[in-house]
């Protein structure tokens, strides 16, 4: 079955960096558009970034443009999110996501906390 497992979250000071990973299994990863979402405390889940199956033409939310980079390694079935210049408002649970045969699949999420 489809499985998405995120890792790499943690506590970081403002201005710091983290790299999130999402290991995928149960489907042909290299064929799928992949996304990162996040849900902050008391907020709706929001789309952070998306990337095509070939890794071209990534899209970003305005709030993270110029600071976050989405990438993928199709040989490793892994999706990444490099987060730089982190701000307290980036604090959230970050989720890996794909749409497969009309259904959204989510990982369990990884907590990112930006605080001094």
C-alpha angles and dihedrals in degrees: 000000000000112000130179119185120187126199140164103071124133147123116310135169121246109279092028131119139235134178118214123201132198119196112203130201140161097052140052098278094188091063098052135088107231133204142192117216131179137200119201124199109291092359138111119257108265136194112250104176143341135200135194123242091261095046095249130128101018117196127213139191111250090243093064103032112129092015106060129053124195119203141157142209108210092187089059096037088233134137122201139198117195109198119194133173090024119200131201088251089063088070106122147109107276120214134195114221143183136173111230124176090341097309129105116231123200137188123227091262134238123241119237117189121184111194141131 
